[in-house]
Structures are given as C-alpha cells and as structure tokens.
Amino acid sequence: MALFSQTSQHCFQALLWKCRMFWPISRCQQLFAVSFSIPSREKASYFSYMTSSSTALPVDPKGTDVFPTKKRSEIYYDEEKKGWDEETKEISEGKLHFSSSVGAPKKQLMSQVLSRHKFTNIQPPEKPLQAEEWNRLRESFQSPAVFEEVMFNSMIRCNSPIDVAKSLLTHVAKNNGDIGYNLLVKYLALCVQQGQTSEIHDVYEIMKTKFKILESGAYNLIIRGLSNSDQWKMALTLLEEVKKIMIPSRTNYECCIKAAGRHQEMNLAFELYREMLTKDLVPTLDVLQAFFDFSRGMKGAELQKELFGILLYLRNNQIYPHKMFMRSIKLWFESIPGGNWRGQLTNIKDSGQCPVCNHQLEDSDLTEEEYDNLRERIIRDVIHGTDTFRKTSPQEFEAFQTFVENRLPFDIVIDGLNVSHIKPRKMQCENLFDAVNCLAKDNARLLVLGRKHMLINSSNWKREIMKEMQNKADFFFAENISEDDAFLLYATLRSGKHCKFVTRDFLRDHKACLSDSLTRHLFRKWQRGHQIEFSPSVEGKRINFLPAFRYDCVVQTTGDTWHIPYKDTFEEKYSYRVPRKWLCIQQK
C-alpha cells in the first residue's frame, strides 16, 4: 500500500476513528486503507486505457485505399467518448439523483439544483490540502452547504489528480463522520475517468457494504470502469447482480459486450447482445460498429451469420450507419478469410441501378395489396384513432374529407406551416410562396394545408401573396389549434400511389399508432418513397427539393451482394432524410 504524507496520515486516522460507527473496525480499516491510499499522480486517461487493449485484433491491410489510416480502437472512439462525456457531465452538473437508495441521504436534491446552476467556475487545487486549508476554502465559498459537491463537480471537469479528491473525502469524513452517497459517486466518476481500476473496485466494496441498493448511475460507472480493465469479467459478475434488482441499462450491456469483444469472446458478446434486445433495449450504433471491429479477420460461419443479422437489424429498423461505421463494415467483409468480398463507395443511379455491380435495387413502391392495406390501417388506426380528435374536431375533419373528395387526386400535399419556417429570416408567406412556385412546375396539382391565421394580413402573411398562391394550388385552412398530420396523411393516401408529400416532420407518432410490425414496416417504406426532402440552397436564395427515391433506401442483399446506404456524420435521432451515398459490397 502506498504511504500517506504525514498530514494525510493524520487526517486518515481521524477518518478511521469516525467511520467505526458504520463498519466493524477490521472491515473499515481494510476497505478505507486500500481505497484511500494515495496513488501515483499520473493522469492515466480513461480512453487511452480502454484503447490500449483494443489493438490486438488482426487488421486486414487490403481495402483501405479509400479511407485514411486509423487505429481500430479509434474507429468508435469519438462516439464512445461522446457518451462518456455526456455521462460525466451529468454527474458533474448534479443531474443524477440517488433519492431511492437505502441509506442514501435525502437532502441532495437542493444541493444538486444549486450546483447545476451556480459556482461552475470554481478551480480545484492542484495538490492535496490540509484540513485547515479546505476549511478556509469552504468558508470563503458563496454557499458553504454545497461546497463539497461543487468542488467535486469541478474536479471531474478538470480531471483533477486522485489524491486531491481523496484529501477532500478525508476532510469530509473527519468533519461529518461519514461520506455521503453522492460524493462517493462523484469520486467514482473521477476514478472511472482516469481508469483507476483498483479504486473503482474498492469504492464499490465500500458502497455495497454501506448501502443495500445502489442507483443505476453508480452501477453504470462501476461496470464501465471495470469493463475497460484487466478485471473485465468482474463487470459481468456485477451485471448479474444488477439483474437481480432491476433491468440493466443499455450502458451496462454495451460496456460488457465491448469488453467481451476486445478479448475476442464473440460468442459471449452476441449472447449479451441478444439478451439486450429481448429486454427492448435499443443498441447504439457504437456497439453495433464494435461487433464488426472486433470480428475482423475471424473465421466462422456462425460469426458471419450473427453479423449479417446486425445488417438486417439496420434494414428492419431503417438505421443508416455513419461513415466510420460503414468503414468498419467494409473492412470486416474484406477481412473474411477466403471470402473474396470487395467493397466500393458509389452513388446509385436515379433508375435504382448500382453502377458498380449493375444490380437493380429494390423498388420503393408498395404493391397494390400492400398499399390498400396500409391506407386502410392508417385511416382506421391513425386518422380515426383516439388521437386525431384531440388535435381537431370531428366536424372539421369531416369538412376536410369532403373538401378532398371533391378535388381528388392531388400530386403533392404540402404541410404549409411546416414549410413556411424553413428559412427563419424570410417572411413565412415568402417561404411558402417559393415552395409552391417550385413544386407547381409541370402542372402538378398541389394541396397546401394551412391555418386560418394565414388569411389575416400580418407581417408574416401578406394578403396579396396568399391570393397569388391560391391561384396555383388548392388550400385548406384548418383551425389555428389543429394539427394537420392526419390531414396530410389522409389527402396523400386518398390521392393514390403516385402522390407525394412535403413536411420536415418525422411522423414517428403516427407510425407508433400502428399496432403490428408489418404495417409499421410498410409505413416506413411508403414514407421513404413519398416524403420529398427540401432544404435552402447554398446561397440561401431559394428552396431546393430532392425528389423521392424510386428505389428503396435501406440495407439490402442478394446473397453475393450487399448494398448499404450511409450518412457522412453520426445522427443520434431518426430522420426522414435518407442518404444519397452507398457502399456496394460484392463477392468476386
């Protein structure tokens, strides 16, 4: 055990004496003597510790000509770091609440609110302080009651040396006779951030002895910290413990999956992945990418089947990998021993033909039977379902149906209010006017869904512009409080398979109203082929419209080819915008 400085030793003896009320003397001495020994001040980065064990897998030297050289561990570094940064930020800002833990103090909410909004610029000391020095700092602080929490928040942000944090914990224990749950979690976050494995283990031993149940935030930290160490199998043991008291979080599973993958325990990694899906936990792109990274160069038909299953998961859930994820998929295919797979980046022709392999991609159109089924289900479950008349009245919607039936069919249905906000610096009526002018070309029949306030002359809605637009398109003006998604869906579906629609809404709520997965799949496919994407031009003077695809923009395979649409950047949330770039992989 590392030796304390003379000052720290004095404080530590006081800490031991104060803590006898919570543990037997032998237990107290054993745990605290190990946990609060002063380690080296070397700031071992959490991420460098993680990636140091990620480079043992063989890397296929082929197929990298179109990508910059990059370590395998760096392929998913950015997304992993983003997740960790968000988690530690929540802890440092006091956003994690531990109110239900047995034995955890109940007075933390006020201090967390204070620390979240004030005192964020406090500078932690660079070396351990004596008790009187901590006292002086505390007394000079604007709100002494939350000094320790705010100081720990700053230590996490500044990645302070562990021995500085320990000196504060020792001071707290000496003054209060205890170290609260919240401070222990913050200290734990600092240990995980720096890859201090032994500290993580020992703080966990202390916490589980003192508190019967820990919160999910603490379990997330401990499992994350252990899974990125040589004691990674302890994270699996802890995961089993968590299962006994709660459903483990997605973070719990993904940390263990990556740990197994880094040690080439792929069967275990996939077992955890399947278990995660059965609990309705949605995997991040980060962990899906990790499967391809860790499997590179490995043999086995069962392994290939599992990875093909992940690609089909992307297809079924309309998930588009970002560029680095796509790179991992490409390199994995090309590393399969004896597989003779080759990948190439491309843009699919408007006809749906791949210029690399000349394969024709799947059509985006539904069959007549599929379309009729989808239309009936949307009208029944979404439009006439329980939600619609919370947003409009039966009388208004009946009037709209009559309006539509007397003017069918339309070629394009436009969410007027949505489109009017596309360029915030322009008048809303001008944005809509530009869109109508652009879409009215080739004598297309347009229906614009508006609100009654658009008819009142105002700074955003000029009467003369509105009149000119009504000469080029049919308008239906709903009540100002009405939501027009149901109107948009009804008019588009009643107009027939050819009709497209324009909105920036994702329509996720309406998809969720559909009761079975097959109908939801048909809805997504119909949406991909009918929702027109639009955005301001580069110079900002007009609105550009990108026509809906004639081919279906999802992962697809023929067995000896795979076509994978991808996006240049990571997008956390679902978007109606489909990629324009593809990876073509074919077996020679």
C-alpha positions as CSV (number, residue, x, y, z in Angstrom):
1,M,0.0,0.0,0.0
2,A,1.2,3.4,-0.9
3,L,2.3,5.6,2.1
4,F,0.4,8.7,3.1
5,S,2.1,12.0,3.6
6,Q,2.4,13.0,7.3
7,T,-0.6,15.4,7.0
8,S,-2.7,12.9,5.1
9,Q,-1.9,10.2,7.6
10,H,-3.2,12.4,10.4
11,C,-6.4,13.0,8.6
12,F,-6.8,9.4,7.7
13,Q,-6.5,8.2,11.3
14,A,-9.3,10.6,12.1
15,L,-11.3,9.2,9.2
16,L,-10.9,5.7,10.5
17,W,-12.0,6.7,14.0
18,K,-15.1,8.5,12.7
19,C,-16.1,5.5,10.5
20,R,-16.2,2.9,13.2
21,M,-19.9,3.7,13.7
22,F,-20.7,2.3,10.2
23,W,-18.4,-0.8,9.9
24,P,-16.6,-3.2,12.2
25,I,-13.1,-1.9,12.8
26,S,-11.4,-4.6,10.7
27,R,-13.7,-4.0,7.8
28,C,-13.4,-0.3,8.0
29,Q,-9.6,-0.4,8.1
30,Q,-9.4,-3.0,5.3
31,L,-11.6,-1.0,2.9
32,F,-10.6,2.5,3.6
33,A,-6.9,1.7,3.9
34,V,-7.0,0.2,0.4
35,S,-9.4,2.6,-1.2
36,F,-7.8,5.9,0.1
37,S,-4.2,5.0,-0.4
38,I,-2.5,7.7,-2.4
39,P,-1.7,6.5,-5.9
40,S,0.7,7.9,-8.4
41,R,-0.3,11.3,-9.8
42,E,0.0,10.0,-13.3
43,K,-3.2,11.0,-15.1
44,A,-4.0,7.8,-16.9
45,S,-6.7,8.7,-19.4
46,Y,-9.8,6.5,-19.3
47,F,-9.8,6.4,-23.1
48,S,-6.2,5.6,-23.6
49,Y,-6.6,2.8,-21.1
50,M,-9.6,1.5,-23.0
51,T,-8.0,1.6,-26.4
52,S,-4.7,0.0,-25.3
53,S,-6.3,-3.4,-25.2
54,S,-8.3,-2.9,-28.5
55,T,-5.4,-3.2,-30.9
56,A,-4.6,-6.9,-30.7
57,L,-7.0,-8.0,-33.4
58,P,-5.6,-8.6,-36.8
59,V,-6.2,-5.8,-39.3
60,D,-6.7,-6.6,-43.0
61,P,-4.3,-4.4,-44.9
62,K,-6.5,-4.6,-48.0
63,G,-9.4,-2.3,-48.9
64,T,-8.2,0.7,-47.1
65,D,-7.2,2.8,-50.1
66,V,-10.3,4.9,-49.9
67,F,-10.0,5.7,-46.2
68,P,-7.4,7.4,-44.1
69,T,-5.3,5.1,-41.9
70,K,-6.7,4.9,-38.4
71,K,-6.3,2.6,-35.5
72,R,-9.1,0.2,-34.9
73,S,-9.7,1.4,-31.4
74,E,-10.2,4.9,-32.8
75,I,-12.9,3.8,-35.2
76,Y,-15.5,4.1,-32.4
77,Y,-13.5,6.4,-30.1
78,D,-15.5,9.5,-30.9
79,E,-18.9,8.1,-30.2
80,E,-17.7,6.3,-27.1
81,K,-16.1,9.5,-25.9
82,K,-19.3,11.4,-26.6
83,G,-21.3,9.0,-24.5
84,W,-18.8,9.1,-21.6
85,D,-18.6,12.9,-21.8
86,E,-22.3,13.2,-21.5
87,E,-22.5,10.8,-18.6
88,T,-19.7,12.6,-16.6
89,K,-21.2,15.9,-17.5
90,E,-24.5,14.8,-15.9
91,I,-22.6,13.8,-12.8
92,S,-20.5,16.9,-12.6
93,E,-23.7,19.1,-13.0
94,G,-25.6,17.2,-10.4
95,K,-28.2,15.7,-12.7
96,L,-28.0,12.2,-11.3
97,H,-30.4,11.7,-8.4
98,F,-29.9,9.0,-5.8
99,S,-33.1,9.5,-3.8
100,S,-34.3,5.9,-3.6
101,S,-31.1,4.2,-2.3
102,V,-31.4,2.6,1.1
103,G,-29.3,4.6,3.5
104,A,-28.6,7.4,0.9
105,P,-29.1,10.9,2.3
106,K,-32.4,12.6,1.3
107,K,-31.1,16.2,1.3
108,Q,-29.2,16.0,-2.0
109,L,-31.8,17.5,-4.4
110,M,-31.4,21.0,-3.2
111,S,-27.6,20.9,-3.5
112,Q,-27.8,19.3,-6.9
113,V,-30.0,22.1,-8.2
114,L,-27.6,24.7,-6.7
115,S,-24.5,23.1,-8.1
116,R,-26.2,22.8,-11.5
117,H,-26.8,26.5,-11.9
118,K,-24.1,28.2,-9.8
119,F,-20.4,28.2,-8.9
120,T,-19.4,26.3,-12.1
121,N,-16.1,28.2,-12.4
122,I,-14.5,27.1,-9.1
123,Q,-10.9,26.0,-9.6
124,P,-9.8,22.8,-7.8
125,P,-6.4,22.8,-6.0
126,E,-3.5,21.2,-7.8
127,K,-2.3,19.3,-4.8
128,P,-3.9,17.7,-1.6
129,L,-4.8,20.3,1.0
130,Q,-4.6,20.1,4.8
131,A,-7.8,20.3,6.8
132,E,-7.4,24.0,7.7
133,E,-6.8,24.8,4.0
134,W,-10.1,23.0,3.0
135,N,-11.8,24.9,5.8
136,R,-10.6,28.2,4.6
137,L,-11.8,27.4,1.0
138,R,-15.2,26.3,2.3
139,E,-15.7,29.4,4.4
140,S,-14.8,31.7,1.6
141,F,-17.3,29.9,-0.7
142,Q,-20.5,31.7,-1.6
143,S,-22.7,28.8,-0.4
144,P,-20.7,26.5,2.0
145,A,-23.5,24.0,2.2
146,V,-22.8,22.8,-1.3
147,F,-19.1,23.4,-1.4
148,E,-18.0,19.7,-1.5
149,E,-20.4,18.8,-4.3
150,V,-19.5,21.8,-6.4
151,M,-15.8,21.2,-5.8
152,F,-16.1,17.5,-6.9
153,N,-18.0,18.7,-10.0
154,S,-15.1,20.9,-10.9
155,M,-12.6,18.1,-10.2
156,I,-14.4,15.9,-12.7
157,R,-14.4,18.6,-15.3
158,C,-10.8,19.4,-14.7
159,N,-9.7,15.7,-14.3
160,S,-8.0,16.5,-11.0
161,P,-5.4,14.1,-9.5
162,I,-7.0,11.3,-7.5
163,D,-5.0,12.3,-4.3
164,V,-6.5,15.8,-4.4
165,A,-10.0,14.2,-4.4
166,K,-9.0,11.9,-1.6
167,S,-7.8,14.7,0.6
168,L,-11.3,16.3,0.3
169,L,-13.0,13.0,1.1
170,T,-10.8,12.6,4.1
171,H,-11.7,16.1,5.2
172,V,-15.4,15.4,4.8
173,A,-15.2,12.2,6.8
174,K,-13.3,13.9,9.6
175,N,-15.8,16.7,9.9
176,N,-19.1,14.8,9.2
177,G,-18.2,11.3,10.5
178,D,-19.4,10.0,7.1
179,I,-19.0,10.3,3.3
180,G,-22.4,10.7,1.6
181,Y,-23.5,8.6,-1.3
182,N,-23.5,11.5,-3.7
183,L,-19.8,12.3,-3.0
184,L,-18.8,8.7,-3.3
185,V,-20.4,8.5,-6.8
186,K,-18.6,11.7,-7.9
187,Y,-15.3,10.3,-6.7
188,L,-16.2,7.1,-8.5
189,A,-16.8,9.1,-11.7
190,L,-13.3,10.6,-11.4
191,C,-11.7,7.2,-10.9
192,V,-13.5,5.8,-14.0
193,Q,-12.5,8.8,-16.0
194,Q,-8.9,8.1,-15.2
195,G,-9.0,4.3,-15.4
196,Q,-8.2,3.8,-11.7
197,T,-9.3,0.1,-11.6
198,S,-8.3,-0.7,-8.0
199,E,-10.0,2.4,-6.7
200,I,-13.2,1.6,-8.6
201,H,-13.3,-1.9,-7.1
202,D,-12.6,-0.7,-3.6
203,V,-15.2,2.2,-3.7
204,Y,-17.7,-0.4,-4.9
205,E,-16.9,-2.6,-1.9
206,I,-17.4,0.4,0.4
207,M,-20.7,1.4,-1.3
208,K,-22.3,-2.1,-1.3
209,T,-21.4,-2.5,2.4
210,K,-22.9,0.8,3.4
211,F,-25.9,0.9,1.0
212,K,-28.1,-2.1,0.4
213,I,-29.0,-0.9,-3.1
214,L,-27.2,1.4,-5.5
215,E,-28.7,3.5,-8.2
216,S,-28.4,2.8,-11.9
217,G,-25.9,5.7,-12.3
218,A,-23.5,4.1,-9.8
219,Y,-23.8,0.7,-11.5
220,N,-23.2,2.3,-14.9
221,L,-19.9,3.9,-13.6
222,I,-18.7,0.7,-11.9
223,I,-19.4,-1.6,-14.8
224,R,-17.9,0.9,-17.3
225,G,-14.8,1.2,-15.2
226,L,-14.3,-2.5,-14.6
227,S,-15.1,-3.5,-18.2
228,N,-12.3,-1.4,-19.6
229,S,-9.7,-3.1,-17.3
230,D,-8.0,-6.4,-16.9
231,Q,-10.7,-7.2,-14.4
232,W,-13.4,-7.0,-17.1
233,K,-15.0,-10.3,-16.0
234,M,-15.9,-8.6,-12.7
235,A,-18.2,-6.4,-14.8
236,L,-20.0,-9.5,-16.0
237,T,-20.5,-10.6,-12.4
238,L,-21.8,-7.2,-11.4
239,L,-24.2,-7.3,-14.4
240,E,-25.7,-10.5,-13.0
241,E,-26.1,-8.8,-9.6
242,V,-27.8,-5.8,-11.3
243,K,-30.3,-8.2,-13.0
244,K,-31.5,-9.4,-9.5
245,I,-32.7,-5.9,-8.6
246,M,-33.5,-4.1,-11.8
247,I,-33.4,-4.3,-15.6
248,P,-29.8,-3.4,-16.5
249,S,-29.3,-0.3,-18.6
250,R,-28.2,-0.2,-22.2
251,T,-24.9,1.2,-21.0
252,N,-24.4,-1.8,-18.7
253,Y,-24.9,-4.3,-21.5
254,E,-22.8,-2.4,-24.0
255,C,-19.8,-2.0,-21.7
256,C,-19.8,-5.8,-21.1
257,I,-20.3,-6.5,-24.8
258,K,-17.3,-4.4,-25.8
259,A,-15.2,-5.9,-23.0
260,A,-16.0,-9.4,-24.4
261,G,-15.3,-8.3,-27.9
262,R,-12.0,-6.8,-27.0
263,H,-10.9,-10.1,-25.6
264,Q,-12.3,-11.9,-28.7
265,E,-15.1,-13.6,-26.7
266,M,-17.5,-13.1,-29.5
267,N,-20.0,-15.8,-28.5
268,L,-20.4,-14.1,-25.1
269,A,-20.7,-10.7,-26.8
270,F,-23.5,-11.9,-29.1
271,E,-25.2,-13.7,-26.2
272,L,-25.3,-10.4,-24.3
273,Y,-26.5,-8.5,-27.4
274,R,-29.4,-10.9,-27.9
275,E,-30.3,-10.7,-24.2
276,M,-30.3,-6.9,-24.5
277,L,-32.7,-7.0,-27.5
278,T,-35.1,-9.3,-25.6
279,K,-35.3,-6.5,-22.9
280,D,-36.3,-4.0,-25.6
281,L,-33.0,-2.1,-25.1
282,V,-32.1,-0.3,-28.4
283,P,-28.4,-0.8,-29.1
284,T,-26.3,2.3,-30.1
285,L,-24.5,2.5,-33.4
286,D,-21.4,2.5,-31.3
287,V,-21.8,-1.1,-30.0
288,L,-23.1,-2.4,-33.4
289,Q,-19.9,-1.0,-35.0
290,A,-17.8,-2.6,-32.3
291,F,-19.0,-6.1,-33.4
292,F,-17.6,-5.5,-36.9
293,D,-14.3,-4.1,-35.5
294,F,-13.7,-6.9,-33.1
295,S,-14.7,-9.6,-35.6
296,R,-12.3,-8.5,-38.3
297,G,-10.2,-11.4,-39.7
298,M,-12.0,-14.0,-37.6
299,K,-13.3,-17.3,-39.2
300,G,-16.6,-19.0,-38.6
301,A,-19.9,-19.4,-40.4
302,E,-21.9,-18.7,-37.2
303,L,-20.0,-15.5,-36.6
304,Q,-20.8,-14.3,-40.2
305,K,-24.5,-15.2,-39.6
306,E,-24.6,-13.1,-36.5
307,L,-23.0,-10.1,-38.2
308,F,-25.3,-10.5,-41.2
309,G,-28.1,-10.4,-38.6
310,I,-26.9,-7.0,-37.4
311,L,-27.1,-5.7,-41.0
312,L,-30.6,-7.0,-41.3
313,Y,-31.4,-5.2,-38.0
314,L,-30.2,-2.0,-39.6
315,R,-32.6,-2.8,-42.6
316,N,-35.6,-3.6,-40.5
317,N,-35.3,-0.5,-38.3
318,Q,-34.3,1.9,-41.1
319,I,-31.0,2.7,-39.5
320,Y,-28.3,4.3,-41.5
321,P,-24.7,3.8,-40.4
322,H,-22.4,6.8,-40.3
323,K,-19.2,6.9,-42.3
324,M,-16.9,5.3,-39.7
325,F,-19.4,2.6,-39.1
326,M,-19.7,1.9,-42.8
327,R,-15.9,1.7,-42.9
328,S,-15.9,-1.0,-40.2
329,I,-18.5,-3.0,-42.2
330,K,-16.4,-2.7,-45.4
331,L,-13.1,-3.7,-43.7
332,W,-14.8,-6.7,-41.9
333,F,-16.2,-8.0,-45.2
334,E,-12.8,-7.7,-46.8
335,S,-11.1,-9.4,-43.9
336,I,-13.2,-12.6,-44.0
337,P,-10.7,-15.4,-44.7
338,G,-11.3,-16.8,-48.2
339,G,-14.4,-14.7,-48.6
340,N,-13.2,-12.6,-51.6
341,W,-15.5,-9.7,-50.7
342,R,-14.7,-6.3,-52.0
343,G,-16.4,-3.0,-51.2
344,Q,-16.7,0.2,-53.1
345,L,-18.3,3.5,-52.4
346,T,-20.9,4.7,-55.0
347,N,-24.0,6.7,-55.8
348,I,-27.0,4.8,-57.1
349,K,-28.5,5.9,-60.4
350,D,-31.9,7.5,-60.4
351,S,-33.2,4.3,-62.0
352,G,-32.0,2.3,-59.0
353,Q,-29.2,0.6,-60.7
354,C,-25.8,0.3,-58.9
355,P,-23.0,1.4,-61.2
356,V,-20.5,-0.9,-59.5
357,C,-22.2,-4.3,-59.8
358,N,-25.1,-3.3,-62.1
359,H,-27.6,-4.8,-59.6
360,Q,-31.1,-3.2,-59.6
361,L,-32.1,-2.2,-56.1
362,E,-35.5,-2.9,-54.6
363,D,-38.4,-0.7,-55.8
364,S,-39.7,1.8,-53.2
365,D,-43.3,1.3,-54.4
366,L,-45.7,-0.9,-52.5
367,T,-47.8,-3.5,-54.3
368,E,-51.5,-2.6,-54.8
369,E,-52.4,-5.0,-52.0
370,E,-49.8,-3.5,-49.6
371,Y,-50.9,0.0,-50.4
372,D,-54.6,-0.7,-49.9
373,N,-53.8,-2.5,-46.6
374,L,-51.6,0.4,-45.4
375,R,-54.2,3.0,-46.4
376,E,-57.0,1.2,-44.6
377,R,-54.9,0.7,-41.4
378,I,-53.7,4.4,-41.3
379,I,-57.2,5.7,-41.8
380,R,-58.6,3.3,-39.1
381,D,-55.8,3.3,-36.5
382,V,-54.2,6.8,-37.0
383,I,-56.7,9.1,-38.5
384,H,-59.9,7.7,-36.9
385,G,-58.0,6.5,-33.9
386,T,-58.2,8.0,-30.4
387,D,-55.5,10.6,-31.0
388,T,-56.8,12.5,-34.0
389,F,-59.8,14.3,-32.4
390,R,-57.6,15.5,-29.6
391,K,-56.0,17.7,-32.2
392,T,-59.0,18.6,-34.3
393,S,-62.8,18.2,-34.2
394,P,-64.9,15.6,-35.9
395,Q,-66.8,18.4,-37.7
396,E,-63.6,19.9,-39.0
397,F,-62.2,16.7,-40.2
398,E,-65.4,15.7,-41.9
399,A,-65.3,19.1,-43.7
400,F,-61.8,18.3,-44.8
401,Q,-62.7,14.9,-46.1
402,T,-65.5,16.4,-48.2
403,F,-63.1,19.1,-49.5
404,V,-60.5,16.4,-50.5
405,E,-63.1,14.0,-52.1
406,N,-64.4,16.9,-54.3
407,R,-60.9,17.7,-55.6
408,L,-59.0,14.4,-55.9
409,P,-56.4,13.4,-57.0
410,F,-53.5,15.6,-55.9
411,D,-49.9,15.1,-57.0
412,I,-48.2,16.7,-53.9
413,V,-49.6,17.6,-50.5
414,I,-47.7,20.3,-48.6
415,D,-47.6,21.0,-44.8
416,G,-47.8,24.7,-45.3
417,L,-47.0,25.9,-41.8
418,N,-44.0,23.5,-41.6
419,V,-42.6,24.7,-44.9
420,S,-43.1,28.3,-44.0
421,H,-40.5,28.1,-41.3
422,I,-37.7,26.6,-43.4
423,K,-35.8,29.9,-43.7
424,P,-36.3,31.9,-40.4
425,R,-35.0,35.2,-41.8
426,K,-37.6,35.4,-44.5
427,M,-41.3,36.1,-44.2
428,Q,-43.2,32.9,-43.7
429,C,-45.5,33.6,-46.7
430,E,-42.4,34.1,-48.9
431,N,-41.0,30.7,-47.9
432,L,-44.3,29.0,-48.7
433,F,-44.6,31.0,-52.0
434,D,-41.1,29.8,-53.1
435,A,-42.1,26.2,-52.3
436,V,-45.4,26.4,-54.2
437,N,-43.7,28.0,-57.2
438,C,-41.1,25.3,-57.3
439,L,-43.4,22.4,-56.9
440,A,-46.2,23.7,-59.2
441,K,-43.9,23.1,-62.2
442,D,-45.1,20.6,-64.8
443,N,-48.7,21.3,-63.9
444,A,-48.6,19.3,-60.7
445,R,-51.8,19.5,-58.7
446,L,-50.9,20.8,-55.2
447,L,-52.8,20.8,-51.9
448,V,-51.5,23.1,-49.2
449,L,-52.6,22.6,-45.6
450,G,-52.7,25.9,-43.8
451,R,-54.1,27.6,-40.7
452,K,-56.8,30.3,-40.6
453,H,-54.3,32.8,-39.2
454,M,-52.6,32.8,-42.6
455,L,-55.6,34.6,-44.0
456,I,-55.2,37.6,-41.7
457,N,-52.9,40.3,-43.1
458,S,-49.8,40.5,-40.9
459,S,-46.0,40.9,-41.0
460,N,-45.6,37.3,-41.9
461,W,-48.7,36.7,-44.0
462,K,-49.3,39.2,-46.8
463,R,-52.8,39.1,-48.3
464,E,-51.6,39.7,-51.8
465,I,-49.0,36.9,-51.7
466,M,-51.6,34.5,-50.2
467,K,-54.0,35.3,-53.1
468,E,-51.4,34.7,-55.7
469,M,-50.5,31.3,-54.2
470,Q,-54.2,30.3,-54.2
471,N,-54.2,30.6,-57.9
472,K,-51.5,27.9,-58.2
473,A,-52.7,25.4,-55.5
474,D,-55.7,24.3,-53.5
475,F,-55.6,25.5,-49.9
476,F,-57.4,24.1,-46.9
477,F,-57.2,26.3,-43.8
478,A,-57.7,24.4,-40.5
479,E,-58.3,26.0,-37.1
480,N,-55.2,27.5,-35.6
481,I,-55.1,24.9,-32.8
482,S,-55.5,22.0,-35.1
483,E,-52.5,19.7,-36.0
484,D,-52.5,18.8,-39.7
485,D,-50.5,15.5,-39.8
486,A,-53.7,13.5,-40.0
487,F,-54.9,15.8,-42.8
488,L,-51.7,15.3,-44.7
489,L,-51.7,11.5,-44.4
490,Y,-55.4,11.3,-45.5
491,A,-55.1,13.5,-48.5
492,T,-51.9,11.8,-49.7
493,L,-53.2,8.3,-49.3
494,R,-56.6,9.1,-50.9
495,S,-54.9,10.6,-53.9
496,G,-53.2,7.3,-54.8
497,K,-49.7,5.7,-55.0
498,H,-48.3,8.5,-57.1
499,C,-49.0,11.3,-54.6
500,K,-46.0,12.7,-52.6
501,F,-46.0,14.9,-49.6
502,V,-43.7,17.6,-48.2
503,T,-43.0,18.1,-44.5
504,R,-40.0,18.1,-42.2
505,D,-41.9,16.1,-39.6
506,F,-40.7,12.5,-39.0
507,L,-44.3,11.2,-38.4
508,R,-43.0,8.9,-35.7
509,D,-46.1,9.3,-33.5
510,H,-48.3,8.1,-36.3
511,K,-46.1,5.1,-37.1
512,A,-46.3,4.2,-33.4
513,C,-50.1,4.1,-33.5
514,L,-49.9,1.2,-35.9
515,S,-50.4,-2.0,-33.9
516,D,-48.2,-4.6,-35.8
517,S,-44.7,-4.6,-37.0
518,L,-45.6,-5.5,-40.6
519,T,-47.8,-2.4,-41.0
520,R,-45.2,-0.2,-39.4
521,H,-42.6,-1.6,-41.9
522,L,-45.0,-0.8,-44.8
523,F,-45.5,2.7,-43.4
524,R,-41.7,3.4,-43.2
525,K,-41.3,2.1,-46.8
526,W,-44.1,4.2,-48.1
527,Q,-42.7,7.2,-46.2
528,R,-39.2,6.7,-47.7
529,G,-40.6,6.7,-51.2
530,H,-43.1,9.5,-50.9
531,Q,-41.7,12.2,-48.5
532,I,-40.0,14.9,-50.5
533,E,-36.9,16.3,-48.9
534,F,-36.2,20.0,-49.1
535,S,-33.7,22.5,-47.8
536,P,-32.5,26.0,-48.6
537,S,-29.9,26.4,-51.4
538,V,-26.3,27.1,-50.6
539,E,-26.7,30.8,-51.4
540,G,-29.9,30.9,-49.4
541,K,-32.0,32.5,-52.2
542,R,-34.3,29.6,-53.0
543,I,-35.6,26.2,-51.7
544,N,-34.2,23.0,-53.2
545,F,-36.4,19.9,-53.4
546,L,-34.9,16.5,-53.8
547,P,-37.3,14.0,-55.4
548,A,-38.4,10.9,-53.5
549,F,-36.4,7.8,-54.5
550,R,-37.8,5.3,-57.0
551,Y,-35.7,2.6,-55.2
552,D,-35.9,1.7,-51.5
553,C,-33.2,3.3,-49.4
554,V,-32.4,0.5,-46.9
555,V,-29.8,-2.1,-46.4
556,Q,-30.4,-4.9,-48.9
557,T,-28.7,-8.1,-50.1
558,T,-28.9,-10.7,-52.8
559,G,-26.6,-13.1,-51.0
560,D,-23.5,-12.3,-53.0
561,T,-24.0,-8.6,-52.9
562,W,-24.8,-6.1,-50.1
563,H,-25.9,-2.5,-50.6
564,I,-25.6,-0.3,-47.6
565,P,-26.8,3.4,-47.5
566,Y,-24.7,5.5,-45.1
567,K,-24.5,9.1,-43.9
568,D,-21.4,11.2,-43.6
569,T,-22.0,12.1,-40.0
570,F,-23.4,10.4,-36.9
571,E,-27.1,11.2,-36.3
572,E,-28.5,10.2,-33.0
573,K,-32.1,10.8,-33.8
574,Y,-34.2,9.2,-36.5
575,S,-34.5,11.4,-39.6
576,Y,-36.8,11.3,-42.6
577,R,-33.8,12.3,-44.7
578,V,-32.4,9.2,-46.5
579,P,-28.8,9.0,-47.5
580,R,-27.5,9.6,-51.0
581,K,-24.3,7.6,-50.6
582,W,-23.9,3.9,-50.7
583,L,-21.4,1.1,-50.0
584,C,-21.6,-1.7,-52.6
585,I,-20.0,-5.0,-51.4
586,Q,-19.8,-7.9,-53.8
587,Q,-18.3,-11.4,-53.6
588,K,-15.9,-11.9,-56.5
